[in-house]
Amino acid sequence: MTVNENLIVVDKLIKAYEGRPDLALKGISVEVKEGECFGLLGPNGAGKTTLMGCLLGLLNPDGGSISIGGLDPNDYAVREIIGFLPERPNFENWLTAREFIEYHHALAGGDKSTRSKDVENMLRRVALQEDAWSRKTGKFSRGMLQRLGLAQALIGNPKIIFLDEPGSGMDPPGVTLLREILLELKRSNATIVLNSHHLDEMERICDRVAFIKNGEIQAIKTMSDESDYPHVLRLRFLPSQADTQLQEKIERVALATGSTLLEFDKKSARLAVASGEAASKVIQSCIENQLQIQSASPESTSLERLFTQLPLPSETARLDGHAE
């Protein structure tokens, strides 16, 4: 398998479903670099899961082409280096967690002599409780199935990992663990294609994010770009701060930095700022005016702002189960 800088190349991809008047994918073109974490973002029914299905060779496109390392997605050389976690894992419910991961360790060509150790290490890596290892997967909760599915996707040390809503059903510790695993995969130069509605996680993890609407890519955002955009900055003050002139000071800060004070109470303030640079000046001015700031953060991430600019897909697309 030949590995190029652009490991995944999608060119004018088209996908139609019988009985649906609109195309699910309308000539999508995109490239994913080796070692990149590439996010797919958009409303329900936008075509994200359809695109992922085509990339995995699970769906046959009706037009265009896909190349992974110069090969067709159905080539065995491609499938040998891919890991996949579906949005709704549905595993062999008669197998225990240990048996299930042992089975996939064998499918991935893992060393039989280290199979037991490798499987236990992976189950620990995804923090599946040890007392569940010998339990049949049919008795697992949604969050436990997500952890098991993640273990299955990673057991063969794949070079390319496709994750479709991996945090769905996970509790907060599970979401934190998932983020740590994804960052670890990035450090190992794995290529990740991530479909998720956890916008803050995508912003922390992804190198680039494609915004998909109605089967088309509307924009691709590079997360390392430091865009200057207007937003609302929320300041929280230390509870110990008892300053009768607090409001006067924050008004002075707003005036000095060209910001607008939108809301104020003794615990917090909201200011409209013109850019990231303006937000930095607000914080600096607060310090100069001896305001005890506990935290300062934008009310929404850049992905949240861009996501709200994407109109919802048509009612037909949202009702079509294949549209996702």
N, C-alpha and C positions, 0 to 999 in steps of 0.2 A: 504493500500500500504506500503510495507516494503522498507525503505530507507537505503541503504548501503553506505559505503564510495565511492564505484564506483557506482554512480547512473545510468549511462548508460553504458551498456556492449554490444559491437558489436563483434561477433565472426565469422570469415571466411565468410563474407557477399559477396554474388554473385548476380549480376543483369545483365540480358541480355535483349536486345530489338530486336524485330522481324525486320528482314531486315538488321541488323547491324552485320557484321562478328565478330567483337571483343566484348568481354564482357565490359559492362559499369563499373562494379565493379568486381574486380578479387580477391575475398577472403580477403576483408578488415577486420582487427581486431583492435579495439581501445576501450579504457575505458575513461569515463569522470567522474570525482569526483563531489560529491555534493558541490555546491557553487563555482565551477570552471567556468571560462570563457575560452572556448575551441574554437580555430579558425581553419577554413578550408581554406587552401591557395593552389592555383595551377592555371595553365593556363585554358583558356576557353576549355570546353570539357573534363576536367580531371575527372569528376564524382562527384564534390562537391554537386551540387543540387540533383543529383540522390541519393546520400547518405542521404542528409537531407530529401528527400521525403520518403525514407525507414524508417528513424527514426520517422517520423511523422505518419506512417501508410498510407500514400497517395500512395505509391508504394509497390507492393508485391515482396519481394526478391525471387530469384530462387534458393538460397542456403544459408546456414549459419543461424545465429539467431541474434535477437536483444532483449535485456532485459532492461527495464526502471523501476528501483526500484523493480526488480524481476518479472515484469509483461510484457506482450506483448504490443507493441505500440498501438494496436487496443483496448485494454482494456479501458472501460469508466473511470476507476479510474485514468488511465494515462492521458486521454484527458482532464479530469477536471482540471489538474494542469499545462497544457501546453498553452503557447502563441506563435503565429506564425505570422511573417511578411514575405510574399512572395517577390520575387525579382520584380515582375511586378504586383502590386495590381490591382485587377479588381473587384470593389465593386458594390453593387446595386445602379446604377446611378440615380434611382428615389428617393432615400432617401437623406435627408439632412445630414450634418455631425453629428448634434446632434441626429437625429433619428437613424443613423447608430450605434453610440456608445451606445445609450440607448438600442438598440436591443441586442448588444453583452453584455452589462451589465446584461440584463435579462438572456441571454444564460449562462452566468457565474454564475448565481444564486445570483446576487447582491441584496442587501436589497432594496426593492421597495421604501421605505420611504426616502431613501437617494440617489435615482437614479439620480435625477436632479443635485444635488450638486456634486455627484461623477463624473458624466459625464463632468460637467463644469470644475471641477478641473483637469480632465485628459486632456481635450482639451487645457487648459492653460499650463499644464505640457509639452505638445509637441509644445507649442507656435504656435498653429493654430489661426490665427487672428479671433477675436470675430465676425467681420462682415461676416465671412465665415461659421459660425456655422449653419445658417439657409439657406445656399446655397446648392443646390443639388450637390452630389459628381460628377455627370457627367460633371460638369463645372469646376472641379478642375484641376490645373496644376499637373505635375508629382511630383514636390516637395511637394505640398499640400497633394497629395495622400499618399506620404511616411509618412508624419506626421500623417495623419489620420490612416494609417495602423499601425503605431507604437502605437497610442492610443488604437486601437482595440486589439493589441497583449498584452497590459499591463492592460487593464481595469479590468480583473478578478484577479489581483495580482498573476499571475502564479508563480509556483516554478521553472519551466523550460521554457526558452524563446529561440525559434529558430528564427534567423534573417538572411535572405538571401539577401545580398547586401542592408542593410538598409539605407546607405547613398546615394544610387543611385538617381540622380535627385535633391538632396538637395543642396541649396546654402551654402556658407561657414558658416554663422551663424547656419544653420541647422545641419551641420556636427559637429560643436562645441557643440551644444545642445545634439546631439545624444551621443557624448562621455561623457558628464556630466551625462546623464541618465543611460548609461551603468555602469559608475563608481558607481553611486548611487545604482543600482541593485546589483552590486558586494558587496557593503557594507551591503546590506540586506540579503546576502547569497543566492541569486538566482543563479541558474545554467544557463549558457548562451552558446549556440552553435552558432557561428558567422561565416558566409561566407561573405568575403569582399575582395575587391581589394585595399582598403585604407590601405596600409602596415604600414604607420606610426601610424594610429589609432589602428591597431591590436597589434602593438608592445607596445603601451601604455596601452591597456586594457586587452589583453589576458594573461592568466597564461601559457598556452601552445598552440602551433600551429602545426597542422598536414599538411605536404606538400604532396599533392596528384598529381599524374601524371599517365595518362592512366589507371585510375581505381585502382591504387595501392597507398598505403601510402609509400612514399620514406623515410620520416624522421619525427620525432616529436621533436620540439624544446621547451624547457622550457625557458620562457622569463626571469625568475629570474636568469638564468645562466649568469655569467659575463665572456663570452668567450673572450679570447685575440686573436684578428685577425688583420692581416694587413689591413690597409685602408688609405684613403686620408683624411687628416685633413685640413679643410679650416679655415683660420684666417681672420677676418675682423678688420681693424684698425679704430680708431676714426677719423672722418673727420678733427678734430682739430689738429691731429698730423702732424707736418711739420718738419720732421727730414731728413736731407740730408744723414744721415748714416743709414737710415732704412733698406735698402737692405743688407748692411754689417752686421747689427745686426741680421737680420733674418737668414743670412747664418751662422753666428756664433752659433745661437741657433740650427740650423739643425746639424751642426758638433758636437756640445756638446751632443746632444741627440741621435746621430746615425740615424737621419732622413735624408730624401732627399728632397731638395727644388725643386719642380716641376714647379712652376710658381710664379711670383711676380709682383705686381704693387704697386702704392702708397696707394691703398685702401685695398688690400688683398694679401694673400699668400696661396699657396697650398703645403702641405708637405706630403710625403709618410711616414707613421709611421708603425712600426712593430707590435704594440699592443695597447690596451687601456692604459696600463701603460706608454708606450712610449709617447702617446698623452698627458698624464698628465704631463710628464716631459717637453714636449715642452711648454706647457702653463706656467709651473712654471719658466722655463728658460726665457720666454718672459717677465714675470714680473720682474725677476732679472735684465734683460737688459733694463728695463724701457720702454718697448714697450706697448703702450696704446691699449689694445685689446678690441674691441667692442663685438665680439662674436667668439666662437670657436666651430665647429661642424663637425662631419663626413659627407662626401658628400652623403652617403647612409646609410640606417639603416641595421642592420644585416639581417632582413627579405628580404630586397631588394637584398642583396648579395646572399642569399640562393635561392631566387626566380629565379634569373638570371641563376642559375646552373641547373634549371629544363628545359630540352628540351621541345619544343612544342609537343603536341600530334599529332598523325597522321592526315593527311588531312581528312580521313574518319570520324574520331571522331569530327573534328572541323566543318564539314559540317552537322553532324547529330544533329538535334535540341534537341534530348533526351540526348546527351552525357554530357551536362553541369552538 
